[in-house]
């Protein structure tokens, strides 16, 4: 499971010209689910995201989590995070989980993240053609891979 986490002032998802979700200060999480991912990957990644200290404290140091600031989260499925560019110029997405596996895992990820963080969690729409807008605060962007645990 791979996630790109961006600290945002605000973020939104629009589908077919209609806004589906919007958050203010918090985290935009782009999530890629692999075929081999398990509940353990979900649990580990959600705990890591919920407690990651990437928001500034009063001294300007990154010492606060999304929980600490009472922020929100927006989770968007993005199978392209699992692209392999090893051969040729067309990325391969063979490692990405098929929808029948990925959709239940995505839904479980959202539930687990909400439980772990205690913060509201908004979503995109799995498999939809989405337009994601954001204002990256910092900018702070972090890549996490549950397989390497970093």
C-alpha positions, -999 to +999 in steps of 0.1 A: +000+000+000+014+034-010+002+067+002+012+103-008+003+125+021+000+163+016-005+188+043-032+211+029-049+244+037-078+230+017-086+203-008-115+192-029-127+164-053-149+172-083-165+146-104-184+154-136-183+191-127-199+186-093-180+189-060-181+156-041-159+164-011-141+193+004-119+197+035-102+226+052-069+224+070-057+188+072-043+160+050-050+149+014-041+112+012-036+097-023-039+059-018-026+031-040-036-005-031-015-035-042-027-070-048-008-084-018-020-058+007-037-070+039-055-057+069-021-053+085-011-028+059-043-008+065-039-008+102-002+002+101-007+029+075-038+044+092-020+046+125+010+062+109-010+088+091-032+097+121-002+103+144+024+117+120+036+150+134+037+173+104+018+203+116+035+232+133+034+239+170+036+274+185+073+274+180+070+266+143+083+231+147+065+201+131+052+186+164+015+182+159-006+155+141-038+159+123-055+147+155-038+174+175-050+202+152-085+189+148-080+187+111-098+167+084-087+141+059-095+135+022-087+101+009-085+096-029-079+062-045-050+064-070-038+032-086-012+051-106+009+053-074+018+016-081+031+023-116+062+004-127+083+022-152+111-003-154+104-014-190+096+009-219+078+042-217+043+030-209+038+025-171+026-009-160-001-011-133+000-049-129+008-045-091-024-026-085-052-045-069-082-053-091-114-035-081-131-065-065-102-065-040-093-028-039-128-014-033-134-032+000-098-025+012-103+012+003-136+013+023-119-004+052-090+020+050-113+050+052-132+035+083-099+026+100-084+061+094-115+077+108-113+055+139-075+060+144-075+097+138-109+107+154-111+133+126-136+136+098-126+117+066-140+126+032-134+106+000-133+107-037-152+080-057-133+048-064-125+044-101-141+078-111-124+104-133-118+129-105-104+164-105-085+170-073-077+205-062-055+215-033-034+241-017-004+223-004+007+240+029+045+242+033+047+225+009+047+193+029+044+161+008+054+126+022+054+092+005+048+062+027+050+025+016+035-001+040+058-028+026+090-010+035+074+005+066+088+039+057 
